[in-house]
Amino acid sequence: MAANSESIDSPCVRNCCLNTDDICLGCFRSLYEIINWAQADDTLRREYLNNADKRRSRQKRPMALATYSGRANETIT
């Protein structure tokens, strides 16, 4: 792996919050992927991004989107 590869930007959105599976709810990378991002080469970074995209697509509609749809104060039953 090439150290300090910088051609693929980090997907970090500065909204770090890990769920019980150690997946960031902001960028959907695993804690392992976050820790190893700086040392990863572009091939590995693409793999991390692909993993994050798969996790994101499996998620239900994020709570943050409720704010934008005008449903932030709606009671969930």
C-alpha positions as CSV (number, residue, x, y, z in Angstrom):
1,M,0.0,0.0,0.0
2,A,1.2,3.5,-0.8
3,A,1.3,5.6,2.3
4,N,-0.5,8.9,2.4
5,S,-2.4,8.5,-0.9
6,E,-4.3,11.7,-1.4
7,S,-6.0,11.2,-4.8
8,I,-9.3,10.0,-3.3
9,D,-10.7,12.3,-0.7
10,S,-12.1,11.1,2.5
11,P,-15.9,10.7,2.6
12,C,-15.9,12.1,6.1
13,V,-18.8,14.6,6.6
14,R,-17.7,15.6,10.2
15,N,-20.8,14.0,11.7
16,C,-19.1,11.1,13.4
17,C,-21.3,8.8,15.5
18,L,-20.6,5.1,15.6
19,N,-23.5,2.6,15.9
20,T,-23.3,-0.6,17.9
21,D,-21.5,-2.3,14.9
22,D,-18.8,0.4,14.9
23,I,-20.2,1.9,11.6
24,C,-20.1,5.7,11.3
25,L,-23.6,7.1,10.8
26,G,-22.1,10.1,8.9
27,C,-20.0,8.4,6.2
28,F,-20.9,4.7,6.7
29,R,-17.3,3.5,7.0
30,S,-16.4,1.0,9.6
31,L,-14.1,2.1,12.5
32,Y,-11.4,-0.1,10.9
33,E,-11.8,1.7,7.6
34,I,-11.7,5.2,9.2
35,I,-8.6,4.3,11.2
36,N,-6.8,2.9,8.1
37,W,-7.9,5.5,5.6
38,A,-4.7,7.6,5.7
39,Q,-2.4,4.7,5.0
40,A,-4.7,3.0,2.4
41,D,-3.8,3.2,-1.3
42,D,-6.4,4.2,-3.9
43,T,-7.5,0.6,-4.5
44,L,-8.2,0.0,-0.9
45,R,-9.9,3.4,-0.6
46,R,-12.2,2.5,-3.4
47,E,-13.1,-0.8,-1.6
48,Y,-13.8,1.2,1.6
49,L,-16.1,3.6,-0.4
50,N,-17.9,0.7,-2.0
51,N,-18.4,-0.9,1.4
52,A,-19.8,2.4,2.7
53,D,-22.1,2.7,-0.3
54,K,-23.5,-0.8,0.3
55,R,-24.1,0.0,4.0
56,R,-25.7,3.3,3.2
57,S,-28.1,1.6,0.7
58,R,-29.1,-0.9,3.3
59,Q,-30.0,1.8,5.8
60,K,-33.6,3.0,6.1
61,R,-34.3,6.7,5.6
62,P,-31.9,8.5,8.0
63,M,-33.5,10.6,10.7
64,A,-31.7,13.7,9.5
65,L,-33.8,13.6,6.3
66,A,-37.0,14.0,8.3
67,T,-36.0,17.5,9.1
68,Y,-35.8,18.4,5.4
69,S,-39.2,16.9,4.6
70,G,-40.9,18.9,7.3
71,R,-41.5,15.8,9.5
72,A,-39.0,16.5,12.2
73,N,-41.6,17.0,14.9
74,E,-43.8,14.1,13.8
75,T,-44.6,11.5,16.4
76,I,-43.5,8.0,15.4
77,T,-46.1,5.4,16.2
